[in-house]
Amino acid sequence: MSAVTSVPAAPNAVALAHFAARLAVETDVSDVAADLAAKVSVIVVVDSRSRESWDQGHVAGAVHLPTAEIAAKAPGLVPKEATVVTYCWGPGCNGATRAALEFAKLGYRVKEMIGGFEYWAREGFPVETASGVTRRPVDALTAPVSGAACAC
């Protein structure tokens, strides 16, 4: 007996709805990096972590807005017509989900950046600190070390 098929795959219509819904509320670090590099103006990337975490390193070009401050500060910092992309530490943290929920409550279009800051840094994208912008070496378990896109 197959462990994979012991619960049958969903009917096509269910699978279509499920995966389309996930893509409507999630994005990945590679797509965010591409949009930031292209200076796409319709997205605002929001780091929902603490000040200490932000200072340790954050996505270059992101806005720092901890989750607890979103309701009070987002209207003055984030244009209502933007698509907000939230992130927190990484896949083991649901801070970006909580932040995305806060933005959704305010009526923003919002997506969560899956992988969070961990995968941003592990894939070698620009990390900003008080000392400037740096890049870590690409982790071969997360992206092609050649710098080529994974083309997924």
C-alpha positions as CSV (number, residue, x, y, z in Angstrom):
1,M,0.0,0.0,0.0
2,S,1.2,3.5,-0.8
3,A,1.7,6.0,2.0
4,V,1.1,8.8,-0.6
5,T,-2.1,7.4,-2.0
6,S,-3.6,5.9,1.1
7,V,-5.6,9.1,1.2
8,P,-6.6,9.7,-2.4
9,A,-5.6,13.0,-4.1
10,A,-8.3,15.6,-4.2
11,P,-10.5,15.9,-7.3
12,N,-9.2,18.3,-9.9
13,A,-11.6,21.1,-9.0
14,V,-10.6,20.9,-5.3
15,A,-6.9,20.9,-6.2
16,L,-7.3,23.8,-8.6
17,A,-9.2,25.9,-5.9
18,H,-6.7,25.0,-3.2
19,F,-3.5,25.8,-5.1
20,A,-4.9,29.0,-6.6
21,A,-5.9,30.1,-3.2
22,R,-2.5,29.5,-1.8
23,L,-0.8,31.4,-4.6
24,A,-3.2,34.3,-3.9
25,V,-2.0,34.6,-0.3
26,E,1.6,33.4,-0.6
27,T,4.8,34.4,-2.5
28,D,8.3,33.2,-2.2
29,V,11.7,34.9,-1.6
30,S,12.8,34.6,-5.2
31,D,9.7,36.4,-6.6
32,V,10.0,39.1,-3.9
33,A,13.7,39.6,-4.8
34,A,12.9,39.8,-8.5
35,D,10.2,42.5,-7.9
36,L,12.5,44.5,-5.6
37,A,15.4,44.3,-8.1
38,A,13.0,45.5,-10.8
39,K,11.9,48.3,-8.5
40,V,8.2,47.2,-8.8
41,S,6.3,49.9,-7.1
42,V,3.1,48.1,-6.3
43,I,4.5,46.0,-3.5
44,V,5.6,47.0,0.0
45,V,7.7,44.4,1.9
46,V,7.0,44.5,5.6
47,D,9.3,43.0,8.3
48,S,7.0,42.2,11.3
49,R,9.8,41.2,13.7
50,S,11.2,43.0,16.8
51,R,13.6,45.9,16.6
52,E,16.4,43.6,17.7
53,S,15.7,41.2,14.9
54,W,15.4,44.0,12.4
55,D,18.8,45.4,13.5
56,Q,20.4,42.0,13.2
57,G,19.5,42.0,9.5
58,H,16.5,42.5,7.2
59,V,15.4,42.4,3.6
60,A,17.0,45.4,1.9
61,G,14.2,47.8,1.1
62,A,11.7,46.4,3.6
63,V,9.7,48.5,6.0
64,H,9.9,47.7,9.7
65,L,6.5,47.3,11.2
66,P,6.1,44.9,14.1
67,T,2.8,43.1,14.2
68,A,1.6,44.8,17.3
69,E,2.0,48.2,15.6
70,I,0.3,47.5,12.3
71,A,-3.2,48.7,13.1
72,A,-1.9,52.0,14.4
73,K,0.9,52.7,12.0
74,A,0.2,51.0,8.7
75,P,-2.1,53.7,7.3
76,G,0.6,56.3,7.6
77,L,3.4,54.1,6.2
78,V,1.9,51.8,3.6
79,P,-0.2,53.0,0.7
80,K,-3.6,51.4,0.6
81,E,-3.2,50.5,-3.1
82,A,0.0,48.5,-2.5
83,T,0.1,44.8,-2.2
84,V,1.8,44.1,1.1
85,V,4.3,41.2,1.5
86,T,4.9,40.2,5.1
87,Y,7.7,38.2,6.5
88,C,9.1,37.1,9.8
89,W,12.0,34.8,10.8
90,G,11.3,31.6,8.7
91,P,9.1,28.6,8.1
92,G,9.0,27.7,11.8
93,C,7.5,31.0,12.7
94,N,3.9,32.2,12.1
95,G,4.7,35.9,12.7
96,A,4.3,36.8,9.0
97,T,0.9,35.0,9.0
98,R,-0.2,37.1,12.0
99,A,1.1,40.3,10.4
100,A,-0.7,39.4,7.1
101,L,-3.9,38.9,9.1
102,E,-3.6,42.4,10.6
103,F,-3.1,44.0,7.2
104,A,-6.1,42.0,5.8
105,K,-8.2,43.4,8.7
106,L,-7.3,46.9,7.5
107,G,-8.4,46.1,4.0
108,Y,-5.0,45.7,2.4
109,R,-4.2,43.2,-0.3
110,V,-1.5,41.0,1.3
111,K,0.7,38.0,0.7
112,E,3.0,36.2,3.1
113,M,6.6,35.6,2.0
114,I,7.1,31.9,2.6
115,G,10.5,31.0,3.9
116,G,10.8,34.3,5.7
117,F,14.0,36.1,6.4
118,E,15.8,32.7,6.9
119,Y,15.3,31.7,3.3
120,W,15.9,35.2,2.0
121,A,19.4,35.2,3.6
122,R,20.0,31.5,2.7
123,E,19.3,32.2,-1.0
124,G,21.9,35.0,-1.0
125,F,19.6,38.0,-1.4
126,P,20.6,41.4,-0.1
127,V,20.5,41.7,3.7
128,E,20.7,45.2,5.2
129,T,22.1,46.1,8.6
130,A,23.4,49.4,10.1
131,S,26.7,48.5,8.5
132,G,25.3,48.4,5.0
133,V,24.0,45.8,2.6
134,T,25.6,42.4,2.4
135,R,24.9,39.0,0.8
136,R,25.5,35.6,2.3
137,P,26.8,32.7,0.2
138,V,23.9,30.8,-1.4
139,D,23.0,27.6,0.6
140,A,23.0,24.8,-2.0
141,L,20.1,23.2,-0.3
142,T,17.9,26.3,-1.0
143,A,18.9,27.6,-4.4
144,P,21.4,27.0,-7.3
145,V,24.8,28.3,-6.1
146,S,25.5,29.5,-9.7
147,G,23.1,32.3,-9.1
148,A,20.8,31.1,-11.9
149,A,17.1,31.1,-11.1
150,C,15.7,27.7,-10.1
151,A,13.0,28.3,-12.8
152,C,10.3,26.8,-10.7
